[in-house]
Amino acid sequence: MAKKVLVALDMQRNEIQNAVVQNLAGTTPATPVEGQIYNDSTAHKAYIYENGAFVEITAQGTANAVTRASAAGASGEIILSAGADRSAASYSGSAGIVKISASGVVSIAAAGTDFVAATSGTAIQKANGSGGLTAATTDVDFATPAYVDARVYDALTYRPPVDLAFNDAGNSLPLVTSTQIDGVTVTNNMRVLVLDSATAGEDKKIYKATVVATDITWAVQQDGSGADLPKDGATTWINGGTIYADLRYSYTGSTWIQTSGSGSIPDASTTVKGKVELATQAESQARTDTVRACTPASLADFPRKFTATFNNTSDWAGAGPYTVTIAAATHGLGAITTLTVSVSELNGSDYDVVDTDIKVLSTGNVVITASAKFTGQYVIIG
């Protein structure tokens, strides 16, 4: 019968000879403490209690020892996470790349199937879903810089800058380098915006030049959607030229309009809103200018005219002499200081000037007096 020792034993560095630790058959000690040991007589292993758990401390025999595999041979073993093939052998292949199957088997990767050599094969490969590689398709599996640029330019309606602008309704794009565009000699790969051209269908498009010796050929630069003409709202910048350098143009209403620099706002016309120059008083009174706008100041002292007709019944008042009054609100000439009134009588299809008495009242009303009623016309210039 085991005797209990209730205090610690200090052996003073002396041996405990022929001692045997506690043997338990497939169980563990109850309420263990840190450092407690026991032997599992069923598993034939010794354990020590560390950090809240029993840890095996038995060294395996040489028959079950695991040796490290090396390049010298395949007698050792390595432990893999999965798979039936757990042996390691010296690598003797020439591919330089290995692959691991889904079951954990390591084998040599095949060029063109599992990887692409740097000097051959398709430039870009994609995983095919079964562990191999297949050729990637442009614009489907990957995007080239040109493809990305085209999509961005199309989405933002921004066109890449051009080198020059061609604007000559009497000529077409030059076919030889001796003919300059906006003072610049065309070189290879130059991009040109055609604002106007003598060739039907050539204007409004952007072209790229290919120069061989002194000959030039032109190719339309389509937008991101593949159209020759830009979509409404497209914008581009002109980099060079003596006239159009550093100007921005926008495409709207089927035409390119300058949207930067001094020409960014078009000249106003009877059909186009835009900027307009104000006329001087002399230009206003000359009445020949078709591009300048008049101001009230430029019309000062300018003769104003009011014309109307009257008949021989309702317009005449009085019992003789008879009068016709043209109210200031009717002629709209305001305070008349200089007055010219012409009165004429209708005879058949013509008007004959007749003598009448004409007065301008302080109210601005004009009073015409005649000895007899007649149908006629009066003109007030004031």
Contacts in CASP RR format, 6 or more apart in sequence:
PFRMAT RR
TARGET T0000
AUTHOR 0000-0000-0000
METHOD contacts of the structure
MODEL  1
MAKKVLVALDMQRNEIQNAVVQNLAGTTPATPVEGQIYNDSTAHKAYIYE
NGAFVEITAQGTANAVTRASAAGASGEIILSAGADRSAASYSGSAGIVKI
SASGVVSIAAAGTDFVAATSGTAIQKANGSGGLTAATTDVDFATPAYVDA
RVYDALTYRPPVDLAFNDAGNSLPLVTSTQIDGVTVTNNMRVLVLDSATA
GEDKKIYKATVVATDITWAVQQDGSGADLPKDGATTWINGGTIYADLRYS
YTGSTWIQTSGSGSIPDASTTVKGKVELATQAESQARTDTVRACTPASLA
DFPRKFTATFNNTSDWAGAGPYTVTIAAATHGLGAITTLTVSVSELNGSD
YDVVDTDIKVLSTGNVVITASAKFTGQYVIIG
21 37 0 8 1.000
21 38 0 8 1.000
21 39 0 8 1.000
21 46 0 8 1.000
22 29 0 8 1.000
22 37 0 8 1.000
22 38 0 8 1.000
22 39 0 8 1.000
23 38 0 8 1.000
23 39 0 8 1.000
23 40 0 8 1.000
23 41 0 8 1.000
24 38 0 8 1.000
24 39 0 8 1.000
24 40 0 8 1.000
24 41 0 8 1.000
25 40 0 8 1.000
25 41 0 8 1.000
25 42 0 8 1.000
26 40 0 8 1.000
26 41 0 8 1.000
26 42 0 8 1.000
26 43 0 8 1.000
28 38 0 8 1.000
28 47 0 8 1.000
28 54 0 8 1.000
29 36 0 8 1.000
29 38 0 8 1.000
29 49 0 8 1.000
32 49 0 8 1.000
32 52 0 8 1.000
32 54 0 8 1.000
33 49 0 8 1.000
34 49 0 8 1.000
34 50 0 8 1.000
34 51 0 8 1.000
34 52 0 8 1.000
35 48 0 8 1.000
35 49 0 8 1.000
35 50 0 8 1.000
36 48 0 8 1.000
36 49 0 8 1.000
37 46 0 8 1.000
37 47 0 8 1.000
37 48 0 8 1.000
37 49 0 8 1.000
37 57 0 8 1.000
38 46 0 8 1.000
38 47 0 8 1.000
38 54 0 8 1.000
39 45 0 8 1.000
39 46 0 8 1.000
39 47 0 8 1.000
40 46 0 8 1.000
40 47 0 8 1.000
44 58 0 8 1.000
45 56 0 8 1.000
45 58 0 8 1.000
46 56 0 8 1.000
46 57 0 8 1.000
46 58 0 8 1.000
47 54 0 8 1.000
47 55 0 8 1.000
47 56 0 8 1.000
47 57 0 8 1.000
48 54 0 8 1.000
48 55 0 8 1.000
48 57 0 8 1.000
49 55 0 8 1.000
66 76 0 8 1.000
66 77 0 8 1.000
66 79 0 8 1.000
67 75 0 8 1.000
67 76 0 8 1.000
67 77 0 8 1.000
68 76 0 8 1.000
69 75 0 8 1.000
69 76 0 8 1.000
69 77 0 8 1.000
69 78 0 8 1.000
69 87 0 8 1.000
69 88 0 8 1.000
69 89 0 8 1.000
70 76 0 8 1.000
71 90 0 8 1.000
71 91 0 8 1.000
72 90 0 8 1.000
73 89 0 8 1.000
73 90 0 8 1.000
74 87 0 8 1.000
74 88 0 8 1.000
74 89 0 8 1.000
74 90 0 8 1.000
76 87 0 8 1.000
76 88 0 8 1.000
77 86 0 8 1.000
77 87 0 8 1.000
77 88 0 8 1.000
78 86 0 8 1.000
78 87 0 8 1.000
78 88 0 8 1.000
79 86 0 8 1.000
80 86 0 8 1.000
80 104 0 8 1.000
81 104 0 8 1.000
82 103 0 8 1.000
82 104 0 8 1.000
83 103 0 8 1.000
83 104 0 8 1.000
83 105 0 8 1.000
84 103 0 8 1.000
84 105 0 8 1.000
85 104 0 8 1.000
85 105 0 8 1.000
85 106 0 8 1.000
91 98 0 8 1.000
93 108 0 8 1.000
95 108 0 8 1.000
95 109 0 8 1.000
95 110 0 8 1.000
95 111 0 8 1.000
96 108 0 8 1.000
96 109 0 8 1.000
97 108 0 8 1.000
97 109 0 8 1.000
97 114 0 8 1.000
97 115 0 8 1.000
98 106 0 8 1.000
98 107 0 8 1.000
98 108 0 8 1.000
98 109 0 8 1.000
99 106 0 8 1.000
99 107 0 8 1.000
99 108 0 8 1.000
99 109 0 8 1.000
99 114 0 8 1.000
100 106 0 8 1.000
101 107 0 8 1.000
109 115 0 8 1.000
111 117 0 8 1.000
112 121 0 8 1.000
112 133 0 8 1.000
113 132 0 8 1.000
113 133 0 8 1.000
114 131 0 8 1.000
114 132 0 8 1.000
114 133 0 8 1.000
115 125 0 8 1.000
115 133 0 8 1.000
116 122 0 8 1.000
116 125 0 8 1.000
116 133 0 8 1.000
122 135 0 8 1.000
122 136 0 8 1.000
124 135 0 8 1.000
124 136 0 8 1.000
124 141 0 8 1.000
124 142 0 8 1.000
125 133 0 8 1.000
125 134 0 8 1.000
125 135 0 8 1.000
125 136 0 8 1.000
126 133 0 8 1.000
126 134 0 8 1.000
126 135 0 8 1.000
126 136 0 8 1.000
126 141 0 8 1.000
127 133 0 8 1.000
128 134 0 8 1.000
136 142 0 8 1.000
138 144 0 8 1.000
138 147 0 8 1.000
139 147 0 8 1.000
143 151 0 8 1.000
149 160 0 8 1.000
150 223 0 8 1.000
150 224 0 8 1.000
151 224 0 8 1.000
152 158 0 8 1.000
153 159 0 8 1.000
153 160 0 8 1.000
153 223 0 8 1.000
153 224 0 8 1.000
154 223 0 8 1.000
154 224 0 8 1.000
154 225 0 8 1.000
154 231 0 8 1.000
157 230 0 8 1.000
157 231 0 8 1.000
157 232 0 8 1.000
157 233 0 8 1.000
157 234 0 8 1.000
157 235 0 8 1.000
158 234 0 8 1.000
158 235 0 8 1.000
158 236 0 8 1.000
159 206 0 8 1.000
159 223 0 8 1.000
159 230 0 8 1.000
159 234 0 8 1.000
159 235 0 8 1.000
159 236 0 8 1.000
160 191 0 8 1.000
160 236 0 8 1.000
161 191 0 8 1.000
161 236 0 8 1.000
161 237 0 8 1.000
161 238 0 8 1.000
161 239 0 8 1.000
162 191 0 8 1.000
162 192 0 8 1.000
162 193 0 8 1.000
162 206 0 8 1.000
162 236 0 8 1.000
162 237 0 8 1.000
162 238 0 8 1.000
162 239 0 8 1.000
163 184 0 8 1.000
163 190 0 8 1.000
163 191 0 8 1.000
163 192 0 8 1.000
163 238 0 8 1.000
163 239 0 8 1.000
163 240 0 8 1.000
164 181 0 8 1.000
164 182 0 8 1.000
164 184 0 8 1.000
164 186 0 8 1.000
164 190 0 8 1.000
164 191 0 8 1.000
164 192 0 8 1.000
164 193 0 8 1.000
164 238 0 8 1.000
164 239 0 8 1.000
164 240 0 8 1.000
164 241 0 8 1.000
164 244 0 8 1.000
165 181 0 8 1.000
165 182 0 8 1.000
165 192 0 8 1.000
165 193 0 8 1.000
165 194 0 8 1.000
165 195 0 8 1.000
165 238 0 8 1.000
165 241 0 8 1.000
165 243 0 8 1.000
165 244 0 8 1.000
165 247 0 8 1.000
165 249 0 8 1.000
166 173 0 8 1.000
166 181 0 8 1.000
166 182 0 8 1.000
166 192 0 8 1.000
166 193 0 8 1.000
166 194 0 8 1.000
166 195 0 8 1.000
166 196 0 8 1.000
166 197 0 8 1.000
167 182 0 8 1.000
167 194 0 8 1.000
167 195 0 8 1.000
167 196 0 8 1.000
167 243 0 8 1.000
167 244 0 8 1.000
168 196 0 8 1.000
168 197 0 8 1.000
168 198 0 8 1.000
169 196 0 8 1.000
169 197 0 8 1.000
169 198 0 8 1.000
170 197 0 8 1.000
170 198 0 8 1.000
171 197 0 8 1.000
171 198 0 8 1.000
172 197 0 8 1.000
172 198 0 8 1.000
172 199 0 8 1.000
172 202 0 8 1.000
173 181 0 8 1.000
173 192 0 8 1.000
173 194 0 8 1.000
173 197 0 8 1.000
173 199 0 8 1.000
173 202 0 8 1.000
173 207 0 8 1.000
173 216 0 8 1.000
173 218 0 8 1.000
174 180 0 8 1.000
174 181 0 8 1.000
174 186 0 8 1.000
174 216 0 8 1.000
175 215 0 8 1.000
175 216 0 8 1.000
175 217 0 8 1.000
176 214 0 8 1.000
176 215 0 8 1.000
176 216 0 8 1.000
177 185 0 8 1.000
177 186 0 8 1.000
177 187 0 8 1.000
177 211 0 8 1.000
177 214 0 8 1.000
177 215 0 8 1.000
177 216 0 8 1.000
178 214 0 8 1.000
180 186 0 8 1.000
181 192 0 8 1.000
181 241 0 8 1.000
182 240 0 8 1.000
182 241 0 8 1.000
182 242 0 8 1.000
182 243 0 8 1.000
182 244 0 8 1.000
182 245 0 8 1.000
183 241 0 8 1.000
183 242 0 8 1.000
184 240 0 8 1.000
184 241 0 8 1.000
184 242 0 8 1.000
186 192 0 8 1.000
186 209 0 8 1.000
186 211 0 8 1.000
186 216 0 8 1.000
187 209 0 8 1.000
187 211 0 8 1.000
188 209 0 8 1.000
188 210 0 8 1.000
188 211 0 8 1.000
189 208 0 8 1.000
189 209 0 8 1.000
189 210 0 8 1.000
190 208 0 8 1.000
190 209 0 8 1.000
191 206 0 8 1.000
191 207 0 8 1.000
191 208 0 8 1.000
191 209 0 8 1.000
191 221 0 8 1.000
192 206 0 8 1.000
192 207 0 8 1.000
192 208 0 8 1.000
192 209 0 8 1.000
192 218 0 8 1.000
193 206 0 8 1.000
193 236 0 8 1.000
193 238 0 8 1.000
193 249 0 8 1.000
193 256 0 8 1.000
194 202 0 8 1.000
194 203 0 8 1.000
194 204 0 8 1.000
194 205 0 8 1.000
194 206 0 8 1.000
194 207 0 8 1.000
195 203 0 8 1.000
195 204 0 8 1.000
195 249 0 8 1.000
195 256 0 8 1.000
196 203 0 8 1.000
197 203 0 8 1.000
204 229 0 8 1.000
204 230 0 8 1.000
204 251 0 8 1.000
204 254 0 8 1.000
204 255 0 8 1.000
204 256 0 8 1.000
205 220 0 8 1.000
205 221 0 8 1.000
205 228 0 8 1.000
205 229 0 8 1.000
206 220 0 8 1.000
206 221 0 8 1.000
206 230 0 8 1.000
206 236 0 8 1.000
207 218 0 8 1.000
207 219 0 8 1.000
207 220 0 8 1.000
207 221 0 8 1.000
208 218 0 8 1.000
208 219 0 8 1.000
208 221 0 8 1.000
209 216 0 8 1.000
209 217 0 8 1.000
209 218 0 8 1.000
210 216 0 8 1.000
210 217 0 8 1.000
210 218 0 8 1.000
210 219 0 8 1.000
220 228 0 8 1.000
222 228 0 8 1.000
223 230 0 8 1.000
223 231 0 8 1.000
223 234 0 8 1.000
225 231 0 8 1.000
229 251 0 8 1.000
230 251 0 8 1.000
231 251 0 8 1.000
232 251 0 8 1.000
232 252 0 8 1.000
232 253 0 8 1.000
233 250 0 8 1.000
233 251 0 8 1.000
233 252 0 8 1.000
234 250 0 8 1.000
234 251 0 8 1.000
235 248 0 8 1.000
235 249 0 8 1.000
235 250 0 8 1.000
235 251 0 8 1.000
235 259 0 8 1.000
236 248 0 8 1.000
236 249 0 8 1.000
237 246 0 8 1.000
237 247 0 8 1.000
237 248 0 8 1.000
237 249 0 8 1.000
238 244 0 8 1.000
238 245 0 8 1.000
238 246 0 8 1.000
238 247 0 8 1.000
238 248 0 8 1.000
238 249 0 8 1.000
239 245 0 8 1.000
239 246 0 8 1.000
240 246 0 8 1.000
246 260 0 8 1.000
247 258 0 8 1.000
247 260 0 8 1.000
247 261 0 8 1.000
247 263 0 8 1.000
248 258 0 8 1.000
248 259 0 8 1.000
248 260 0 8 1.000
248 261 0 8 1.000
248 264 0 8 1.000
249 256 0 8 1.000
249 257 0 8 1.000
249 258 0 8 1.000
249 259 0 8 1.000
250 256 0 8 1.000
250 257 0 8 1.000
250 259 0 8 1.000
251 257 0 8 1.000
257 266 0 8 1.000
258 264 0 8 1.000
258 266 0 8 1.000
265 274 0 8 1.000
265 275 0 8 1.000
266 272 0 8 1.000
266 274 0 8 1.000
266 275 0 8 1.000
267 274 0 8 1.000
267 275 0 8 1.000
267 276 0 8 1.000
267 291 0 8 1.000
268 274 0 8 1.000
268 275 0 8 1.000
268 276 0 8 1.000
268 293 0 8 1.000
276 291 0 8 1.000
276 292 0 8 1.000
276 293 0 8 1.000
277 291 0 8 1.000
277 292 0 8 1.000
277 293 0 8 1.000
278 292 0 8 1.000
278 293 0 8 1.000
278 294 0 8 1.000
278 295 0 8 1.000
278 298 0 8 1.000
279 289 0 8 1.000
279 292 0 8 1.000
279 293 0 8 1.000
279 294 0 8 1.000
279 295 0 8 1.000
279 298 0 8 1.000
280 298 0 8 1.000
281 297 0 8 1.000
281 298 0 8 1.000
281 299 0 8 1.000
281 300 0 8 1.000
281 301 0 8 1.000
281 302 0 8 1.000
283 289 0 8 1.000
283 292 0 8 1.000
283 298 0 8 1.000
284 294 0 8 1.000
284 295 0 8 1.000
284 298 0 8 1.000
284 299 0 8 1.000
284 302 0 8 1.000
285 298 0 8 1.000
285 299 0 8 1.000
285 302 0 8 1.000
303 381 0 8 1.000
303 382 0 8 1.000
304 333 0 8 1.000
304 381 0 8 1.000
304 382 0 8 1.000
305 379 0 8 1.000
305 380 0 8 1.000
305 381 0 8 1.000
305 382 0 8 1.000
306 326 0 8 1.000
306 330 0 8 1.000
306 331 0 8 1.000
306 332 0 8 1.000
306 333 0 8 1.000
306 379 0 8 1.000
306 380 0 8 1.000
306 381 0 8 1.000
307 377 0 8 1.000
307 378 0 8 1.000
307 379 0 8 1.000
307 380 0 8 1.000
308 326 0 8 1.000
308 330 0 8 1.000
308 331 0 8 1.000
308 377 0 8 1.000
308 378 0 8 1.000
309 375 0 8 1.000
309 376 0 8 1.000
309 377 0 8 1.000
309 378 0 8 1.000
310 316 0 8 1.000
310 324 0 8 1.000
310 375 0 8 1.000
310 376 0 8 1.000
310 377 0 8 1.000
310 378 0 8 1.000
311 375 0 8 1.000
311 376 0 8 1.000
312 373 0 8 1.000
312 374 0 8 1.000
312 375 0 8 1.000
313 373 0 8 1.000
315 324 0 8 1.000
316 322 0 8 1.000
316 323 0 8 1.000
316 324 0 8 1.000
316 370 0 8 1.000
316 373 0 8 1.000
317 323 0 8 1.000
317 324 0 8 1.000
317 325 0 8 1.000
320 371 0 8 1.000
321 357 0 8 1.000
321 369 0 8 1.000
321 370 0 8 1.000
321 371 0 8 1.000
322 369 0 8 1.000
322 370 0 8 1.000
322 371 0 8 1.000
322 372 0 8 1.000
322 373 0 8 1.000
323 367 0 8 1.000
323 368 0 8 1.000
323 369 0 8 1.000
323 370 0 8 1.000
324 367 0 8 1.000
324 368 0 8 1.000
324 370 0 8 1.000
324 378 0 8 1.000
325 365 0 8 1.000
325 366 0 8 1.000
325 367 0 8 1.000
325 368 0 8 1.000
326 365 0 8 1.000
326 366 0 8 1.000
326 367 0 8 1.000
326 368 0 8 1.000
326 378 0 8 1.000
326 380 0 8 1.000
327 365 0 8 1.000
328 334 0 8 1.000
328 363 0 8 1.000
328 364 0 8 1.000
328 365 0 8 1.000
331 366 0 8 1.000
331 380 0 8 1.000
333 380 0 8 1.000
333 382 0 8 1.000
334 364 0 8 1.000
335 364 0 8 1.000
336 360 0 8 1.000
336 364 0 8 1.000
336 366 0 8 1.000
336 380 0 8 1.000
336 382 0 8 1.000
337 382 0 8 1.000
338 382 0 8 1.000
339 358 0 8 1.000
339 360 0 8 1.000
339 366 0 8 1.000
339 380 0 8 1.000
339 381 0 8 1.000
339 382 0 8 1.000
340 380 0 8 1.000
340 381 0 8 1.000
340 382 0 8 1.000
341 358 0 8 1.000
341 366 0 8 1.000
341 368 0 8 1.000
341 378 0 8 1.000
341 379 0 8 1.000
341 380 0 8 1.000
341 381 0 8 1.000
342 353 0 8 1.000
342 378 0 8 1.000
342 379 0 8 1.000
342 381 0 8 1.000
343 353 0 8 1.000
343 354 0 8 1.000
343 356 0 8 1.000
343 358 0 8 1.000
343 368 0 8 1.000
343 370 0 8 1.000
343 376 0 8 1.000
343 377 0 8 1.000
343 378 0 8 1.000
344 351 0 8 1.000
344 352 0 8 1.000
344 353 0 8 1.000
344 354 0 8 1.000
344 376 0 8 1.000
344 377 0 8 1.000
344 378 0 8 1.000
345 351 0 8 1.000
345 352 0 8 1.000
345 353 0 8 1.000
345 354 0 8 1.000
345 374 0 8 1.000
345 375 0 8 1.000
345 376 0 8 1.000
346 374 0 8 1.000
346 375 0 8 1.000
346 376 0 8 1.000
346 377 0 8 1.000
351 376 0 8 1.000
351 377 0 8 1.000
354 370 0 8 1.000
354 374 0 8 1.000
356 368 0 8 1.000
356 369 0 8 1.000
356 370 0 8 1.000
357 368 0 8 1.000
357 369 0 8 1.000
357 370 0 8 1.000
358 366 0 8 1.000
358 367 0 8 1.000
358 368 0 8 1.000
358 369 0 8 1.000
359 366 0 8 1.000
359 367 0 8 1.000
359 369 0 8 1.000
360 366 0 8 1.000
360 367 0 8 1.000
361 367 0 8 1.000
366 380 0 8 1.000
368 378 0 8 1.000
END
